[in-house]
Amino acid sequence: MRPYFRIAIGLIIIWFGVKAIRQAFGGYDLGLFHQFQYIPFGLLIIFTVAAVLLDTTYYKLNKRLYQYVTSFIGLTLCGIVIFKIVQRNSVDNSDTVLRVSNLPGATNVLTFEFKANKKFRLTEYDRLGQTVYYGMYDKLDDTLFIRDNNYNGYVKELPRTGAIKADTVFWTNFDTMLVNKK
């Protein structure tokens, strides 16, 4: 019975770990119930602590290191999620170089915040809150190049190239946006 319990805890750790990683690498929801997105990560931590305690008990009986495999998997998954949260917070706390928003009446409600560390924060607004996505960009003179992002929102495809003219950004095959003045 004991090995089945350990296998069950290992499978639960993997299940919640995959859910937490998918949430951490996807869009970050800010809205009415945004704390609920941390439930898989919280349960991953709880089951990992239980696995560490259980594995330590079995290690005291057998003195074999393979007893800690489940704990190692759980700690690795927790580390990946924590790394992504820290990385996301470093982008949020970086200085904003350029902020670009949609023109009034546009079909998409998006705001780009281009940061000093060559990363951007894209906020997509909807009725119940907003979803934040992250990516990397390059700026060459008055041209913006979107290199990489984790966007999977309402817009089918984000723009890749935009030209800055005065207080307007003209994206290729996308809405025109205004540069926000501070």
Residue pairs with C-beta under 8 A, 6 or more apart in sequence:
5 54
6 51
6 54
6 55
6 58
6 70
9 47
9 50
9 51
9 54
9 70
10 51
10 69
10 70
10 73
12 43
12 47
13 44
13 47
13 48
13 51
13 70
13 73
13 74
13 77
14 73
14 77
16 40
16 41
16 43
16 44
16 47
17 44
17 73
17 74
17 77
17 78
17 81
18 77
19 40
20 40
20 41
20 44
20 77
20 81
21 77
21 80
21 81
21 84
23 37
23 40
23 41
24 41
24 80
24 81
24 84
24 85
24 88
25 84
25 150
26 150
26 152
27 124
27 131
27 132
27 133
27 150
27 151
27 152
27 153
28 37
28 88
28 131
28 132
28 133
29 37
29 129
29 130
29 131
29 132
30 129
30 130
30 131
30 132
31 128
31 129
31 130
32 128
32 129
34 129
41 78
41 81
44 74
44 77
44 78
44 81
45 78
47 74
48 71
48 74
48 75
48 77
48 78
51 70
51 71
51 74
52 68
52 71
52 74
52 75
54 70
55 67
55 68
55 69
55 70
55 71
58 67
59 65
59 67
59 68
88 134
90 117
91 115
91 117
91 119
91 121
91 134
92 121
94 115
94 116
94 117
94 119
95 115
95 116
96 113
96 114
96 115
96 116
97 114
97 115
97 116
98 112
98 113
98 114
98 139
98 164
98 179
99 111
99 112
99 113
99 114
99 179
99 180
99 182
100 111
100 112
100 114
100 169
100 177
100 178
100 179
100 180
101 110
101 111
101 112
101 177
101 178
101 180
102 108
102 109
102 110
102 111
102 175
102 177
102 178
103 175
103 176
103 177
103 178
106 175
106 176
106 177
107 175
108 124
108 154
108 155
108 175
109 124
109 125
109 126
110 122
110 123
110 124
110 125
110 155
110 175
110 177
111 122
111 123
111 125
112 120
112 121
112 122
112 177
113 120
113 121
113 122
113 123
114 120
114 137
114 139
114 144
115 121
118 136
118 137
118 138
119 134
119 135
119 136
119 137
120 134
120 135
120 136
120 137
120 146
120 149
121 132
121 133
121 134
122 132
122 133
122 134
122 135
122 149
122 151
122 158
123 130
123 131
123 132
123 133
124 130
124 131
124 132
124 133
124 153
124 154
124 155
126 154
131 153
133 149
133 150
133 151
133 152
133 153
134 149
134 150
135 146
135 147
135 148
135 149
135 150
135 151
136 146
136 147
136 148
136 149
137 144
137 145
137 146
137 147
138 144
138 145
138 147
139 145
142 163
142 164
142 165
143 161
143 162
143 163
143 164
144 161
144 162
144 163
144 164
144 169
145 160
145 161
146 158
146 159
146 160
146 161
146 162
149 158
151 158
158 174
159 171
159 172
159 173
159 174
160 172
161 171
161 172
162 169
162 170
162 171
162 172
162 174
162 177
163 169
163 170
164 179
167 178
167 179
167 181
168 176
168 177
168 178
168 179
169 176
169 177
169 178
169 179
170 176
171 177
